[in-house]
């Protein structure tokens, strides 16, 4: 990888550790309009880190798409309150590990 990179640290809620995320500056620039797609959204740290990389490049995050949002963990609500256009295919409001019941928003 190039030595000329954008860099951020992202805390993984799932794995309880901090990951370094780097993207070569050849892949994102100030003329880019970016749509970020992710599989799961819990507390929003991963998406905030990815949006930070786009900001470092001078690009614009046009929106975020998520397959499954864990609404009970608040990340999606926080991102929306900060003006991020966020669309989720499904938002889980409550989960009961004992019964296996899932309540969708």
C-alpha positions as CSV (number, residue, x, y, z in Angstrom):
1,X,0.0,0.0,0.0
2,X,1.1,3.6,-0.6
3,X,2.6,5.5,2.3
4,X,0.3,8.3,1.5
5,X,-2.9,7.3,3.3
6,X,-5.9,8.5,5.2
7,X,-6.0,6.9,8.7
8,X,-8.4,6.5,11.6
9,X,-9.0,4.2,14.6
10,X,-12.3,2.4,14.9
11,X,-13.5,0.8,18.1
12,X,-15.2,-2.5,17.4
13,X,-18.2,-3.0,19.7
14,X,-18.5,-6.7,18.7
15,X,-14.9,-7.6,19.3
16,X,-14.1,-5.0,22.0
17,X,-10.9,-3.8,20.4
18,X,-9.6,-0.8,18.5
19,X,-8.7,-1.3,14.8
20,X,-6.5,0.9,12.6
21,X,-8.2,1.6,9.3
22,X,-6.3,3.0,6.4
23,X,-7.2,3.9,2.8
24,X,-4.7,4.9,0.1
25,X,-5.2,8.5,-1.0
26,X,-5.5,7.3,-4.6
27,X,-8.9,5.8,-3.8
28,X,-10.8,8.8,-2.3
29,X,-10.5,12.5,-3.2
30,X,-12.2,15.8,-2.8
31,X,-14.4,15.3,-5.8
32,X,-16.0,12.1,-4.5
33,X,-19.6,11.7,-3.3
34,X,-19.6,8.5,-1.2
35,X,-22.3,6.1,-0.2
36,X,-21.2,3.9,2.7
37,X,-22.7,0.4,3.0
38,X,-22.4,-1.8,6.1
39,X,-23.8,-5.1,7.3
40,X,-24.6,-4.3,10.9
41,X,-24.9,-1.1,12.9
42,X,-24.6,-1.2,16.7
43,X,-23.2,2.0,18.3
44,X,-22.1,3.7,15.1
45,X,-18.3,3.8,15.8
46,X,-17.4,1.9,12.6
47,X,-19.5,4.2,10.4
48,X,-18.2,7.3,12.1
49,X,-14.7,6.2,11.4
50,X,-15.5,5.5,7.7
51,X,-17.1,8.9,7.4
52,X,-14.0,10.5,9.0
53,X,-11.8,8.9,6.2
54,X,-14.1,10.5,3.6
55,X,-13.9,13.9,5.4
56,X,-10.1,13.7,5.5
57,X,-10.1,13.3,1.7
58,X,-12.4,16.3,1.4
59,X,-15.1,14.1,-0.1
60,X,-18.8,14.1,0.8
61,X,-20.7,11.3,2.5
62,X,-24.1,11.4,0.7
63,X,-25.6,8.7,2.9
64,X,-25.2,5.4,4.7
65,X,-27.0,2.1,4.0
66,X,-27.2,-0.7,6.6
67,X,-28.6,-4.2,6.3
68,X,-29.4,-4.7,10.0
69,X,-29.5,-1.9,12.6
70,X,-29.5,-2.8,16.3
71,X,-31.8,0.1,17.2
72,X,-31.6,-0.7,20.9
73,X,-27.9,0.2,20.9
74,X,-28.5,3.8,19.7
75,X,-25.9,4.2,17.0
76,X,-28.4,4.9,14.2
77,X,-30.4,7.4,16.3
78,X,-27.1,9.2,17.1
79,X,-26.0,9.4,13.4
80,X,-29.5,10.6,12.3
81,X,-29.4,13.3,15.0
82,X,-26.1,14.4,13.6
83,X,-27.6,14.9,10.2
84,X,-26.4,11.6,8.5
85,X,-28.9,10.2,5.9
86,X,-29.1,6.6,7.1
87,X,-31.3,3.9,5.6
88,X,-31.6,0.4,7.2
89,X,-33.3,-2.6,5.7
90,X,-34.4,-3.7,9.2
91,X,-34.1,-2.1,12.6
92,X,-34.2,-4.4,15.6
93,X,-35.8,-2.7,18.6
94,X,-35.5,-5.5,21.1
95,X,-33.9,-8.9,21.3
96,X,-34.5,-11.6,24.0
97,X,-31.6,-14.1,24.0
98,X,-33.5,-16.5,26.3
99,X,-36.7,-16.8,24.1
100,X,-35.2,-15.9,20.8
101,X,-37.8,-13.2,20.2
102,X,-36.9,-10.2,18.1
103,X,-39.1,-7.1,17.9
104,X,-38.6,-4.8,14.9
105,X,-39.1,-1.1,14.9
